[in-house]
Amino acid sequence: MRQAALIFALVALLVAPAAVSGVAGAQSATPEPSGTTVAVHLQADGDARWNVSVRYALSDANETAAFESMLADYKNGADVGPTVDVFETVVAEQSERVGREMTIRQVERTGAVRESDGNTTGVLTLSFTWTDFGVVENDSLRVADVFDGGWFGSLEDGEELLVYAPDGYSPDTAVPETGLVNGALQWAGPQSFESGPSMTFTESGPSGAGVPWLFVAGAAVVALVVGAAVVYVWKDRSIRDAILPDREDATASQSSDAAAGTPPDDAPGDDATDAAGATDAESEADEAAAEELLSDEERVERLLEEHGGRMKQAKIVEETRWSNAKVSQLLSSMAEEGRVEKLRIGRENLISLPGENDES
C-alpha cells in the first residue's frame, strides 16, 4: 500500500503548493490550511458522494485576496488544494483488494469565502461519487472492507470524518464507537483507526422498524440519569423524614412545650447553627444533582462562564476529565451551532463563549 498512503497526509502534501500560489506580491499573506472535513453521503445502492473540504482561516484583506486567486486557479484545475488523483489511486487498489469493481465519477471542484461571527474562512471542496463504496445486504448497508489496508489510518487535530446514512436508513453499528452530530456519524481528530472505521446502517421502514442502537443507547443514558435523580430525591426525602418530625407533630410539640414553659427545640442557638449547616449541605448536594442533569454542552458553557468566558481546550479536558476525542467532537459540534467560538493559537485551541473574542 505504498501508493495508498494515509489520506490526510496526502491531502496535506497536496495542499502545500498553495503557499506559493496567489496574487503577485502576496505570497507571504497566503493562508495555511486550518482544518479538513471529509463528509461521506451514502446512497441506498451502495454508492457514496464524497465532499473533501479544506479550510483556511483568513485574517486580513491580503490573505482573502490570495485565497480568492487560489480558488480561481483551483476551479480551473490547477495543482492546488485537494485533488482526485489521490482517491483514484485508492479506489483502484481497493477494488483489487476486496474483489469489487469501484470507480470515481462526477468530479467537481468548488470553493467559497464564508463570513461567520466576524471570522473569514476560505474553503476548497473536492466532490466526487465513489461507486459501490458500501455493500447492500437485504435491508442493511455495510461499510467496512473498503477501508481495509489502513489507508485511512488516523485523523489529526482539526480533521474530521462525517458519514451520513442514506434516506430511510438509520445507523446500527459503528467502530470505533461514536455518536451522531447533526445526523451524521462523526469521528474527530486526533484519533487512530486500527484497520479503518466500519459501520452498518439498517433500513428504517415506514413503521419505524429497525430502531437504531444509537437511539437506544441515548434513551438508556437518559433513563440512567433520570433514575439517578429519582433515587437521589427519594433518599434525600427519606433522610429528612427520618430526622425531621411531621409538620403537625412539630406544631403540637411546640404548643405543648410553650404551655409548659419549655423552649422549643428550634429556638435560636447552637441548634440553629446546626440547621444552617444542614441547609448548606443540602444546597451543595442539590447543586451536585443539578450538575449531573446538565447536558455535555451545558456543562461546557457553565465551565466557560466560571472561567470568564474563555478556556484552552486542554483545560476543558482537564476540568471535565473527558477524553481528548470527546471534547474535540463536542466543541466542533457546539462551534457549528454557534454556542462557542474556536480560535487557533499556535498548537492550542482557545474556546470562548460567543462574543468574548470580540471584546479582546
NORRABEL-V302264 format. One record per residue. N is the residue number from 1. RES is the residue in one letter. PHI is phi in whole degrees, 0 to 359 (none if undefined). Layout:
# NORRABEL-V302264
N:RES:PHI, N:RES:PHI
This chain:
# NORRABEL-V302264
1:M:none, 2:R:298, 3:Q:285, 4:A:266, 5:A:285, 6:L:300, 7:I:301, 8:F:288, 9:A:295, 10:L:290, 11:V:300, 12:A:298, 13:L:294, 14:L:283, 15:V:279, 16:A:307, 17:P:302, 18:A:299, 19:A:293, 20:V:249, 21:S:262, 22:G:112, 23:V:289, 24:A:297, 25:G:80, 26:A:242, 27:Q:304, 28:S:293, 29:A:265, 30:T:297, 31:P:286, 32:E:264, 33:P:301, 34:S:248, 35:G:178, 36:T:223, 37:T:237, 38:V:252, 39:A:251, 40:V:246, 41:H:258, 42:L:283, 43:Q:242, 44:A:297, 45:D:273, 46:G:100, 47:D:290, 48:A:217, 49:R:263, 50:W:261, 51:N:232, 52:V:256, 53:S:246, 54:V:253, 55:R:257, 56:Y:229, 57:A:280, 58:L:255, 59:S:264, 60:D:206, 61:A:295, 62:N:296, 63:E:294, 64:T:296, 65:A:296, 66:A:296, 67:F:293, 68:E:300, 69:S:294, 70:M:295, 71:L:298, 72:A:298, 73:D:296, 74:Y:297, 75:K:296, 76:N:271, 77:G:95, 78:A:294, 79:D:277, 80:V:226, 81:G:73, 82:P:294, 83:T:236, 84:V:285, 85:D:305, 86:V:301, 87:F:287, 88:E:297, 89:T:296, 90:V:297, 91:V:299, 92:A:299, 93:E:289, 94:Q:289, 95:S:300, 96:E:291, 97:R:293, 98:V:266, 99:G:73, 100:R:226, 101:E:288, 102:M:231, 103:T:220, 104:I:244, 105:R:214, 106:Q:53, 107:V:277, 108:E:223, 109:R:240, 110:T:225, 111:G:180, 112:A:193, 113:V:250, 114:R:243, 115:E:248, 116:S:207, 117:D:52, 118:G:82, 119:N:256, 120:T:249, 121:T:229, 122:G:263, 123:V:228, 124:L:251, 125:T:234, 126:L:257, 127:S:238, 128:F:198, 129:T:256, 130:W:256, 131:T:284, 132:D:52, 133:F:294, 134:G:250, 135:V:249, 136:V:270, 137:E:227, 138:N:55, 139:D:258, 140:S:229, 141:L:232, 142:R:245, 143:V:237, 144:A:206, 145:D:296, 146:V:294, 147:F:265, 148:D:302, 149:G:99, 150:G:77, 151:W:290, 152:F:248, 153:G:271, 154:S:198, 155:L:238, 156:E:266, 157:D:301, 158:G:91, 159:E:247, 160:E:212, 161:L:243, 162:L:241, 163:V:236, 164:Y:258, 165:A:288, 166:P:295, 167:D:301, 168:G:86, 169:Y:242, 170:S:229, 171:P:295, 172:D:249, 173:T:222, 174:A:208, 175:V:228, 176:P:297, 177:E:299, 178:T:208, 179:G:235, 180:L:267, 181:V:232, 182:N:54, 183:G:85, 184:A:238, 185:L:291, 186:Q:235, 187:W:239, 188:A:241, 189:G:282, 190:P:281, 191:Q:202, 192:S:247, 193:F:243, 194:E:296, 195:S:226, 196:G:92, 197:P:290, 198:S:216, 199:M:198, 200:T:228, 201:F:232, 202:T:245, 203:E:296, 204:S:287, 205:G:83, 206:P:294, 207:S:269, 208:G:85, 209:A:292, 210:G:75, 211:V:299, 212:P:293, 213:W:297, 214:L:294, 215:F:291, 216:V:299, 217:A:297, 218:G:296, 219:A:297, 220:A:296, 221:V:297, 222:V:299, 223:A:298, 224:L:296, 225:V:296, 226:V:297, 227:G:300, 228:A:296, 229:A:294, 230:V:297, 231:V:299, 232:Y:299, 233:V:297, 234:W:298, 235:K:296, 236:D:298, 237:R:292, 238:S:299, 239:I:296, 240:R:293, 241:D:296, 242:A:287, 243:I:270, 244:L:262, 245:P:288, 246:D:298, 247:R:301, 248:E:294, 249:D:297, 250:A:296, 251:T:295, 252:A:297, 253:S:296, 254:Q:295, 255:S:296, 256:S:296, 257:D:295, 258:A:295, 259:A:296, 260:A:272, 261:G:78, 262:T:262, 263:P:299, 264:P:295, 265:D:298, 266:D:263, 267:A:294, 268:P:302, 269:G:149, 270:D:298, 271:D:296, 272:A:296, 273:T:296, 274:D:298, 275:A:296, 276:A:297, 277:G:297, 278:A:295, 279:T:296, 280:D:298, 281:A:297, 282:E:296, 283:S:298, 284:E:296, 285:A:295, 286:D:297, 287:E:296, 288:A:296, 289:A:295, 290:A:297, 291:E:300, 292:E:293, 293:L:274, 294:L:287, 295:S:287, 296:D:301, 297:E:297, 298:E:292, 299:R:295, 300:V:295, 301:E:297, 302:R:296, 303:L:298, 304:L:297, 305:E:298, 306:E:291, 307:H:250, 308:G:78, 309:G:95, 310:R:219, 311:M:207, 312:K:285, 313:Q:301, 314:A:297, 315:K:291, 316:I:296, 317:V:301, 318:E:295, 319:E:290, 320:T:275, 321:R:63, 322:W:271, 323:S:287, 324:N:302, 325:A:297, 326:K:296, 327:V:296, 328:S:297, 329:Q:297, 330:L:297, 331:L:292, 332:S:298, 333:S:295, 334:M:293, 335:A:294, 336:E:297, 337:E:277, 338:G:79, 339:R:274, 340:V:219, 341:E:237, 342:K:245, 343:L:233, 344:R:277, 345:I:235, 346:G:63, 347:R:259, 348:E:239, 349:N:256, 350:L:260, 351:I:256, 352:S:217, 353:L:289, 354:P:306, 355:G:92, 356:E:293, 357:N:293, 358:D:289, 359:E:277, 360:S:281
